[in-house]
Structures are given as C-alpha cells and as structure tokens.
Amino acid sequence: KAVRIQLSKNGKQITAFIPGDGGLKYIDEHDEVIVEGIGGAMGGAMGDIPGVRWKVNAVNGVSLESLIYGKAEKPIR
C-alpha cells in the first residue's frame, strides 16, 4: 500500500510506501507522518512499485512498527 503525502518543508507531494501488514489503518487524513528514503545510494524505487522512493516511518510521533504490533497507541491530535 502507498499514500500521498504533502511535505511541510517545501509543499511537494510525494508517494510513500507503508510497510507492515495493516499499516494503512493507522494513518488517517491530516496525520503528521515521518518518511525516510528507500533504495540506498542510488535512491531507487521500492521493489515492483515504480516511482515510490519513500517509506512511512512514524505517525504522529509514534513508530509505525510499534502501532502495528500493539506496543503503543496513536496519540490523538
């Protein structure tokens, strides 16, 4: 799965991959997400998803991995 994100630093819209099984249900509209690059030095795309060079790392300051495994709850903003 992937989401469209608007960057706060320059207003650009990017597409980011959501890792993990069921990670999409923890991301709502207007949530603040932290993204990181994928692909190493060349900055290539993720697997068979062309053009997706970013992945979601955290949602509202909480790691997406800890949300998926139930170790943390998403704070209400």
N, CA, C and O atoms as a GROMACS GRO file, in nm:
protein
  308
    1LYS      N    1   0.084  -0.118   0.000
    1LYS     CA    2   0.000   0.000   0.000
    1LYS      C    3   0.088   0.124   0.000
    1LYS      O    4   0.204   0.121   0.043
    2ALA      N    5   0.031   0.233  -0.049
    2ALA     CA    6   0.104   0.358  -0.055
    2ALA      C    7   0.009   0.474  -0.025
    2ALA      O    8  -0.112   0.462  -0.042
    3VAL      N    9   0.066   0.586   0.020
    3VAL     CA   10  -0.013   0.706   0.049
    3VAL      C   11   0.052   0.826  -0.018
    3VAL      O   12   0.173   0.827  -0.043
    4ARG      N   13  -0.029   0.928  -0.047
    4ARG     CA   14   0.021   1.054  -0.099
    4ARG      C   15   0.041   1.148   0.019
    4ARG      O   16  -0.046   1.161   0.104
    5ILE      N   17   0.157   1.212   0.024
    5ILE     CA   18   0.194   1.297   0.136
    5ILE      C   19   0.240   1.431   0.082
    5ILE      O   20   0.310   1.438  -0.019
    6GLN      N   21   0.200   1.539   0.150
    6GLN     CA   22   0.249   1.672   0.115
    6GLN      C   23   0.354   1.711   0.218
    6GLN      O   24   0.327   1.714   0.338
    7LEU      N   25   0.474   1.741   0.170
    7LEU     CA   26   0.584   1.776   0.259
    7LEU      C   27   0.563   1.916   0.316
    7LEU      O   28   0.518   2.006   0.246
    8SER      N   29   0.596   1.933   0.443
    8SER     CA   30   0.575   2.063   0.506
    8SER      C   31   0.689   2.160   0.472
    8SER      O   32   0.668   2.281   0.474
    9LYS      N   33   0.809   2.109   0.440
    9LYS     CA   34   0.920   2.199   0.417
    9LYS      C   35   0.914   2.271   0.283
    9LYS      O   36   0.961   2.384   0.272
   10ASN      N   37   0.855   2.208   0.180
   10ASN     CA   38   0.850   2.275   0.050
   10ASN      C   39   0.717   2.258  -0.022
   10ASN      O   40   0.700   2.310  -0.132
   11GLY      N   41   0.621   2.188   0.038
   11GLY     CA   42   0.489   2.176  -0.022
   11GLY      C   43   0.477   2.073  -0.133
   11GLY      O   44   0.370   2.058  -0.192
   12LYS      N   45   0.585   2.000  -0.163
   12LYS     CA   46   0.579   1.899  -0.269
   12LYS      C   47   0.496   1.780  -0.224
   12LYS      O   48   0.491   1.748  -0.105
   13GLN      N   49   0.432   1.714  -0.320
   13GLN     CA   50   0.356   1.593  -0.291
   13GLN      C   51   0.438   1.472  -0.336
   13GLN      O   52   0.487   1.468  -0.449
   14ILE      N   53   0.451   1.374  -0.246
   14ILE     CA   54   0.525   1.252  -0.277
   14ILE      C   55   0.437   1.132  -0.248
   14ILE      O   56   0.335   1.143  -0.179
   15THR      N   57   0.476   1.017  -0.300
   15THR     CA   58   0.409   0.892  -0.271
   15THR      C   59   0.501   0.810  -0.182
   15THR      O   60   0.618   0.791  -0.214
   16ALA      N   61   0.448   0.761  -0.069
   16ALA     CA   62   0.528   0.686   0.026
   16ALA      C   63   0.467   0.547   0.048
   16ALA      O   64   0.345   0.532   0.055
   17PHE      N   65   0.554   0.448   0.058
   17PHE     CA   66   0.516   0.309   0.082
   17PHE      C   67   0.487   0.290   0.231
   17PHE      O   68   0.555   0.349   0.316
   18ILE      N   69   0.387   0.206   0.264
   18ILE     CA   70   0.354   0.176   0.403
   18ILE      C   71   0.397   0.033   0.432
   18ILE      O   72   0.334  -0.061   0.382
   19PRO      N   73   0.503   0.014   0.511
   19PRO     CA   74   0.548  -0.122   0.541
   19PRO      C   75   0.459  -0.188   0.646
   19PRO      O   76   0.385  -0.121   0.718
   20GLY      N   77   0.466  -0.318   0.653
   20GLY     CA   78   0.391  -0.393   0.754
   20GLY      C   79   0.253  -0.431   0.707
   20GLY      O   80   0.198  -0.372   0.614
   21ASP      N   81   0.198  -0.531   0.773
   21ASP     CA   82   0.066  -0.581   0.738
   21ASP      C   83  -0.039  -0.501   0.813
   21ASP      O   84  -0.044  -0.505   0.936
   22GLY      N   85  -0.125  -0.429   0.742
   22GLY     CA   86  -0.230  -0.350   0.805
   22GLY      C   87  -0.185  -0.213   0.851
   22GLY      O   88  -0.252  -0.152   0.935
   23GLY      N   89  -0.074  -0.164   0.800
   23GLY     CA   90  -0.025  -0.033   0.842
   23GLY      C   91  -0.112   0.083   0.797
   23GLY      O   92  -0.109   0.190   0.857
   24LEU      N   93  -0.189   0.061   0.691
   24LEU     CA   94  -0.272   0.169   0.637
   24LEU      C   95  -0.382   0.211   0.733
   24LEU      O   96  -0.424   0.327   0.731
   25LYS      N   97  -0.430   0.120   0.818
   25LYS     CA   98  -0.541   0.156   0.907
   25LYS      C   99  -0.497   0.248   1.021
   25LYS      O  100  -0.583   0.301   1.092
   26TYR      N  101  -0.368   0.269   1.040
   26TYR     CA  102  -0.319   0.359   1.144
   26TYR      C  103  -0.292   0.500   1.092
   26TYR      O  104  -0.256   0.588   1.170
   27ILE      N  105  -0.308   0.521   0.963
   27ILE     CA  106  -0.282   0.653   0.904
   27ILE      C  107  -0.414   0.711   0.857
   27ILE      O  108  -0.482   0.653   0.773
   28ASP      N  109  -0.448   0.828   0.911
   28ASP     CA  110  -0.570   0.898   0.872
   28ASP      C  111  -0.533   1.026   0.798
   28ASP      O  112  -0.417   1.067   0.798
   29GLU      N  113  -0.632   1.087   0.736
   29GLU     CA  114  -0.610   1.213   0.667
   29GLU      C  115  -0.570   1.319   0.769
   29GLU      O  116  -0.624   1.322   0.880
   30HIS      N  117  -0.477   1.405   0.733
   30HIS     CA  118  -0.424   1.515   0.814
   30HIS      C  119  -0.334   1.468   0.928
   30HIS      O  120  -0.302   1.547   1.017
   31ASP      N  121  -0.293   1.341   0.929
   31ASP     CA  122  -0.196   1.295   1.028
   31ASP      C  123  -0.057   1.343   0.988
   31ASP      O  124  -0.028   1.362   0.870
   32GLU      N  125   0.027   1.362   1.087
   32GLU     CA  126   0.165   1.401   1.062
   32GLU      C  127   0.248   1.273   1.054
   32GLU      O  128   0.251   1.194   1.149
   33VAL      N  129   0.316   1.252   0.942
   33VAL     CA  130   0.397   1.131   0.925
   33VAL      C  131   0.542   1.168   0.902
   33VAL      O  132   0.573   1.275   0.849
   34ILE      N  133   0.631   1.079   0.941
   34ILE     CA  134   0.774   1.094   0.916
   34ILE      C  135   0.812   0.991   0.812
   34ILE      O  136   0.783   0.872   0.827
   35VAL      N  137   0.877   1.037   0.705
   35VAL     CA  138   0.915   0.946   0.597
   35VAL      C  139   1.067   0.936   0.590
   35VAL      O  140   1.139   1.026   0.632
   36GLU      N  141   1.114   0.823   0.537
   36GLU     CA  142   1.256   0.803   0.514
   36GLU      C  143   1.274   0.746   0.374
   36GLU      O  144   1.183   0.685   0.319
   37GLY      N  145   1.391   0.766   0.318
   37GLY     CA  146   1.418   0.721   0.183
   37GLY      C  147   1.438   0.571   0.176
   37GLY      O  148   1.474   0.507   0.274
   38ILE      N  149   1.413   0.514   0.057
   38ILE     CA  150   1.437   0.373   0.033
   38ILE      C  151   1.536   0.363  -0.082
   38ILE      O  152   1.544   0.454  -0.165
   39GLY      N  153   1.611   0.255  -0.088
   39GLY     CA  154   1.686   0.227  -0.209
   39GLY      C  155   1.835   0.248  -0.201
   39GLY      O  156   1.905   0.221  -0.298
   40GLY      N  157   1.887   0.295  -0.089
   40GLY     CA  158   2.031   0.309  -0.076
   40GLY      C  159   2.086   0.431  -0.148
   40GLY      O  160   2.018   0.533  -0.160
   41ALA      N  161   2.210   0.419  -0.196
   41ALA     CA  162   2.282   0.533  -0.253
   41ALA      C  163   2.217   0.584  -0.381
   41ALA      O  164   2.220   0.704  -0.408
   42MET      N  165   2.161   0.496  -0.461
   42MET     CA  166   2.103   0.539  -0.588
   42MET      C  167   1.965   0.602  -0.570
   42MET      O  168   1.918   0.671  -0.660
   43GLY      N  169   1.900   0.579  -0.457
   43GLY     CA  170   1.768   0.637  -0.433
   43GLY      C  171   1.661   0.576  -0.522
   43GLY      O  172   1.568   0.646  -0.562
   44GLY      N  173   1.674   0.448  -0.552
   44GLY     CA  174   1.582   0.382  -0.643
   44GLY      C  175   1.447   0.354  -0.582
   44GLY      O  176   1.424   0.380  -0.464
   45ALA      N  177   1.358   0.300  -0.663
   45ALA     CA  178   1.222   0.271  -0.620
   45ALA      C  179   1.218   0.143  -0.538
   45ALA      O  180   1.312   0.064  -0.538
   46MET      N  181   1.105   0.123  -0.468
   46MET     CA  182   1.086   0.007  -0.382
   46MET      C  183   1.031  -0.110  -0.463
   46MET      O  184   0.919  -0.103  -0.514
   47GLY      N  185   1.108  -0.216  -0.476
   47GLY     CA  186   1.062  -0.339  -0.539
   47GLY      C  187   0.993  -0.319  -0.672
   47GLY      O  188   1.051  -0.264  -0.766
   48ASP      N  189   0.867  -0.363  -0.682
   48ASP     CA  190   0.794  -0.354  -0.808
   48ASP      C  191   0.699  -0.235  -0.811
   48ASP      O  192   0.606  -0.232  -0.892
   49ILE      N  193   0.721  -0.136  -0.724
   49ILE     CA  194   0.635  -0.017  -0.722
   49ILE      C  195   0.714   0.099  -0.783
   49ILE      O  196   0.794   0.162  -0.714
   50PRO      N  197   0.692   0.129  -0.910
   50PRO     CA  198   0.771   0.234  -0.975
   50PRO      C  199   0.737   0.372  -0.920
   50PRO      O  200   0.621   0.405  -0.898
   51GLY      N  201   0.841   0.453  -0.900
   51GLY     CA  202   0.821   0.592  -0.858
   51GLY      C  203   0.805   0.613  -0.709
   51GLY      O  204   0.798   0.727  -0.665
   52VAL      N  205   0.798   0.507  -0.630
   52VAL     CA  206   0.784   0.521  -0.485
   52VAL      C  207   0.922   0.510  -0.423
   52VAL      O  208   0.979   0.401  -0.416
   53ARG      N  209   0.976   0.624  -0.377
   53ARG     CA  210   1.112   0.627  -0.325
   53ARG      C  211   1.117   0.659  -0.176
   53ARG      O  212   1.225   0.683  -0.122
   54TRP      N  213   1.004   0.659  -0.108
   54TRP     CA  214   0.997   0.691   0.034
   54TRP      C  215   0.914   0.586   0.106
   54TRP      O  216   0.831   0.520   0.045
   55LYS      N  217   0.937   0.571   0.237
   55LYS     CA  218   0.851   0.484   0.317
   55LYS      C  219   0.817   0.554   0.448
   55LYS      O  220   0.895   0.633   0.501
   56VAL      N  221   0.698   0.524   0.499
   56VAL     CA  222   0.649   0.586   0.622
   56VAL      C  223   0.720   0.521   0.740
   56VAL      O  224   0.727   0.399   0.750
   57ASN      N  225   0.774   0.605   0.830
   57ASN     CA  226   0.846   0.556   0.946
   57ASN      C  227   0.766   0.574   1.074
   57ASN      O  228   0.765   0.484   1.159
   58ALA      N  229   0.697   0.688   1.090
   58ALA     CA  230   0.622   0.715   1.212
   58ALA      C  231   0.496   0.794   1.180
   58ALA      O  232   0.491   0.866   1.080
   59VAL      N  233   0.395   0.780   1.266
   59VAL     CA  234   0.268   0.852   1.252
   59VAL      C  235   0.244   0.928   1.381
   59VAL      O  236   0.239   0.868   1.489
   60ASN      N  237   0.229   1.059   1.372
   60ASN     CA  238   0.208   1.146   1.489
   60ASN      C  239   0.313   1.123   1.597
   60ASN      O  240   0.282   1.124   1.716
   61GLY      N  241   0.437   1.101   1.556
   61GLY     CA  242   0.547   1.085   1.651
   61GLY      C  243   0.562   0.946   1.710
   61GLY      O  244   0.650   0.925   1.793
   62VAL      N  245   0.479   0.850   1.669
   62VAL     CA  246   0.488   0.713   1.720
   62VAL      C  247   0.528   0.621   1.605
   62VAL      O  248   0.473   0.631   1.495
   63SER      N  249   0.623   0.534   1.630
   63SER     CA  250   0.671   0.442   1.528
   63SER      C  251   0.558   0.358   1.471
   63SER      O  252   0.474   0.306   1.545
   64LEU      N  253   0.555   0.345   1.339
   64LEU     CA  254   0.452   0.265   1.273
   64LEU      C  255   0.463   0.118   1.313
   64LEU      O  256   0.363   0.048   1.325
   65GLU      N  257   0.585   0.072   1.333
   65GLU     CA  258   0.607  -0.068   1.373
   65GLU      C  259   0.546  -0.096   1.510
   65GLU      O  260   0.485  -0.202   1.529
   66SER      N  261   0.560  -0.003   1.605
   66SER     CA  262   0.502  -0.025   1.738
   66SER      C  263   0.350  -0.016   1.735
   66SER      O  264   0.283  -0.080   1.817
   67LEU      N  265   0.294   0.062   1.643
   67LEU     CA  266   0.149   0.067   1.628
   67LEU      C  267   0.096  -0.066   1.573
   67LEU      O  268  -0.007  -0.116   1.620
   68ILE      N  269   0.165  -0.122   1.475
   68ILE     CA  270   0.121  -0.246   1.412
   68ILE      C  271   0.126  -0.362   1.512
   68ILE      O  272   0.035  -0.445   1.516
   69TYR      N  273   0.233  -0.368   1.593
   69TYR     CA  274   0.248  -0.478   1.687
   69TYR      C  275   0.175  -0.455   1.819
   69TYR      O  276   0.181  -0.540   1.908
   70GLY      N  277   0.106  -0.342   1.834
   70GLY     CA  278   0.025  -0.316   1.952
   70GLY      C  279   0.102  -0.271   2.074
   70GLY      O  280   0.049  -0.275   2.185
   71LYS      N  281   0.227  -0.227   2.057
   71LYS     CA  282   0.307  -0.184   2.171
   71LYS      C  283   0.278  -0.040   2.211
   71LYS      O  284   0.311   0.001   2.322
   72ALA      N  285   0.217   0.037   2.121
   72ALA     CA  286   0.186   0.177   2.150
   72ALA      C  287   0.054   0.214   2.085
   72ALA      O  288   0.009   0.147   1.991
   73GLU      N  289  -0.008   0.320   2.135
   73GLU     CA  290  -0.130   0.371   2.076
   73GLU      C  291  -0.100   0.503   2.007
   73GLU      O  292  -0.011   0.577   2.049
   74LYS      N  293  -0.175   0.532   1.903
   74LYS     CA  294  -0.157   0.657   1.831
   74LYS      C  295  -0.216   0.771   1.913
   74LYS      O  296  -0.332   0.764   1.953
   75PRO      N  297  -0.138   0.876   1.940
   75PRO     CA  298  -0.193   0.989   2.016
   75PRO      C  299  -0.297   1.065   1.935
   75PRO      O  300  -0.288   1.075   1.813
   76ILE      N  301  -0.395   1.118   2.004
   76ILE     CA  302  -0.500   1.197   1.938
   76ILE      C  303  -0.453   1.341   1.933
   76ILE      O  304  -0.418   1.399   2.036
   77ARG      N  305  -0.451   1.399   1.814
   77ARG     CA  306  -0.401   1.535   1.796
   77ARG      C  307  -0.515   1.632   1.795
   77ARG      O  308  -0.494   1.752   1.782
   0.00000   0.00000   0.00000
